[in-house]
Structure formats: structure tokens, C-alpha cells
Amino acid sequence: MSESVYKIIEMVGSSTVSWEEAAQSAVRSAGLSLRDLRIAEVVKLDMVIEDGKAAIYRARVNLSFKILSE
């Protein structure tokens, strides 16, 4: 039976457009240096407010990736 081990990291992506784009930004950034990304779980959404309006959307994302496979 094949066994795998996964590591989970937390990243925060940001966007001036939307929370979805902020989450995608975190995944894209992680993908630049990590292989075998498996799951992205959005754990928190927030925004920076300037002059009473949303200026920056932020998404905190837990990402898992495979580090070992037998």
C-alpha cells in the first residue's frame, strides 16, 4: 500500500479586485516554489478599508502539498 505525507502551510494573498483573486494570488505564489499542491482551504477573509471603501481584499489560505510518497 502506498503512503503519502503532506505538509500544510499558511499564506495570505491580497488583491484590489476581490477575495477570490486574493486567494488565487496566494496559490499562484506558492506554486512558484512548491510542487504537488493538493488542497487550498480559505480560513479567513478580511479587507483594508480606505476612505470608507474596500481598498485591499485579503485571503488567508491553508495549502497542503505532498512531501513524501512511498
GIGI-V998205 format. One line per field, one symbol per residue. ss: DSSP state (@ for helix, = for strand, . for the rest). psi: psi as a letter, one per 30 degrees, with the letter a starting at -180 (. if undefined). Layout:
BEGIN
ss = ???
psi = ???
END
This chain:
BEGIN
ss = ...============...@@@@@@@@@@@@@.....==============..=================.
psi = kkklkkkklkljllkfeleeeeeeeeeeeefffklhkekkjjfkkllkkkhglkekkkkkkkkkkkfkk.
END
